[in-house]
Amino acid sequence: MDENKKYDRANGYWGEQLIYPDTYPIMLSNSRRNRKDMTDAETALWSIIRNKQLGYKFRRQYIIGDYITDFACIEKHLILEVDGGYHFTDEQRKEDEIRTQFISRMGFRVLRFANGEVIADTESVRNKIKQI
């Protein structure tokens, strides 16, 4: 990540440039709504990463460009995504890859977990995150 160009979520900026000025207010509204309406898997993951339980602060429904990520650790440049069943269709996998490439270009690493994995084996998910 270029240290002179940092992403500023609060203002939607990458360096000096607003990434998506027309859609940012909509994204912010959607992000707030998503925080109120988390899925069961998102709630389970949030229960193990909130309040710096893993030593770092995570944010919910963090906006990067024109995407809302599930969880973000800015300090570690790490994004956590919790994927429901529709993420496993061919079309959605392609969309997720485009999304991951964009987020990676912004300097973040993306870890994906399936809903079932988070709910059924939370300890394993916690350990994978800790390893990063």
C-alpha positions in Angstrom: 0.0 0.0 0.0 1.4 3.4 -1.0 1.8 5.2 2.4 1.1 8.6 0.7 -2.3 7.4 -0.5 -4.5 6.1 2.3 -8.1 5.3 2.1 -10.3 7.5 4.4 -13.6 5.7 4.9 -15.2 8.5 6.9 -15.0 10.8 3.9 -14.9 8.2 1.1 -11.4 9.3 -0.1 -8.5 7.5 -1.6 -5.6 10.0 -1.2 -7.0 13.2 -2.5 -9.8 11.8 -4.6 -13.4 10.9 -3.6 -13.8 7.4 -5.1 -17.5 7.4 -5.8 -19.0 10.8 -4.9 -22.4 10.1 -6.3 -23.0 6.8 -4.5 -21.2 7.3 -1.2 -24.2 8.7 0.7 -26.3 5.7 -0.5 -23.5 3.3 0.5 -23.3 4.9 3.9 -27.0 4.5 4.4 -26.9 0.9 3.3 -23.9 0.2 5.6 -25.8 1.5 8.6 -28.9 -0.6 7.7 -26.7 -3.7 7.3 -25.2 -3.2 10.8 -28.7 -3.3 12.3 -29.7 -6.4 10.2 -26.8 -8.7 10.5 -27.2 -12.4 9.5 -26.8 -15.1 12.1 -23.3 -15.9 10.8 -22.3 -12.3 10.8 -23.5 -12.0 14.4 -21.5 -15.1 15.4 -18.3 -13.7 13.8 -18.9 -10.3 15.3 -19.1 -11.9 18.8 -15.5 -13.2 18.5 -13.9 -10.1 16.9 -15.6 -7.2 18.5 -14.0 -5.1 21.3 -10.5 -6.0 20.2 -10.9 -9.7 21.4 -8.2 -10.7 18.8 -6.0 -7.7 19.7 -7.2 -5.4 16.9 -10.2 -3.3 16.2 -12.7 -4.5 13.6 -15.4 -2.4 12.0 -18.7 -3.7 10.7 -20.1 -3.0 7.2 -17.0 -1.0 6.2 -17.2 0.9 2.8 -14.4 0.5 0.4 -15.0 2.2 -3.0 -18.4 1.0 -4.2 -18.5 -2.1 -1.9 -19.6 -2.7 1.6 -17.4 -5.2 3.3 -18.7 -7.3 6.3 -15.8 -6.6 8.7 -12.6 -4.7 8.3 -9.4 -4.4 10.5 -7.8 -1.2 9.2 -4.6 -1.6 11.2 -4.0 -5.0 9.6 -5.5 -4.2 6.2 -7.7 -7.2 6.6 -11.3 -7.7 5.3 -13.5 -10.6 6.6 -16.4 -11.7 4.4 -19.2 -14.1 5.5 -20.7 -15.7 2.4 -24.2 -17.2 2.2 -25.4 -19.8 -0.2 -25.8 -17.5 -3.2 -22.1 -16.7 -3.1 -21.4 -20.2 -4.4 -23.1 -19.8 -7.8 -20.8 -19.3 -10.8 -22.1 -15.8 -11.5 -21.7 -14.6 -7.9 -18.2 -16.2 -7.7 -17.1 -14.1 -10.6 -18.6 -11.0 -9.0 -16.9 -11.8 -5.7 -13.6 -12.2 -7.5 -13.9 -8.7 -9.1 -14.8 -7.3 -5.7 -11.8 -9.0 -4.1 -9.5 -7.7 -6.8 -10.7 -4.2 -6.2 -10.4 -4.4 -2.4 -6.9 -5.9 -2.8 -5.9 -3.0 -5.0 -6.9 -0.7 -2.1 -4.3 -2.5 0.0 -6.5 -5.0 1.9 -6.3 -8.8 2.2 -9.7 -10.6 2.0 -10.6 -13.7 4.0 -13.9 -15.4 3.1 -15.9 -17.8 5.3 -19.1 -19.7 4.5 -22.0 -19.0 6.8 -22.1 -22.7 7.9 -18.4 -22.6 8.8 -18.8 -19.6 11.0 -21.8 -21.0 12.8 -20.6 -24.6 13.1 -16.9 -24.1 13.9 -16.4 -20.6 15.3 -13.2 -21.7 17.0 -11.6 -22.7 13.8 -12.6 -19.4 12.2 -11.1 -17.5 15.1 -7.9 -19.4 14.7 -7.6 -18.7 11.0 -8.1 -15.0 11.7 -5.5 -15.0 14.5 -3.0 -16.6 12.1 -3.2 -13.6 9.8 
